[in-house]
Amino acid sequence: MARYFIQMEGDSQPGTDEEGFELPDDGAARSAALDALPDMLRETIPARDETELVVTVRDMHGRLIYTATLALHGEWKV
């Protein structure tokens, strides 16, 4: 198992993961990062129709190994 640090950035609350997660591999770290995005979006939706959320994964050496971005563009039609 290796330690990964997942950081979330966006309009709601940027956060720094100082403890990290023990995960079996890079693929598991990617999955954990992607699992975090819907929760971030749910917290943001009531506030606005336009937002961009970013989650990054760093390994135990501080190397950036994965980034995912989720963009929301809402538009009223009435």
Secondary structure as the mmCIF struct_conf table of DSSP 4:
data_model
#
loop_
_struct_conf.conf_type_id
_struct_conf.id
_struct_conf.beg_label_comp_id
_struct_conf.beg_label_asym_id
_struct_conf.beg_label_seq_id
_struct_conf.end_label_comp_id
_struct_conf.end_label_asym_id
_struct_conf.end_label_seq_id
STRN STRN1 ALA A 2 GLU A 9
BEND BEND1 GLY A 10 SER A 12
STRN STRN2 GLY A 15 GLY A 15
BEND BEND2 GLU A 18 GLU A 19
STRN STRN3 PHE A 21 LEU A 23
BEND BEND3 PRO A 24 ASP A 25
HELX_RH_AL_P HELX_RH_AL_P1 ASP A 26 THR A 44
TURN_TY1_P TURN_TY1_P1 ILE A 45 ALA A 47
BEND BEND4 ASP A 49 ASP A 49
STRN STRN4 GLU A 50 ARG A 58
TURN_TY1_P TURN_TY1_P2 MET A 60 HIS A 61
BEND BEND5 GLY A 62 GLY A 62
STRN STRN5 LEU A 64 HIS A 73
#
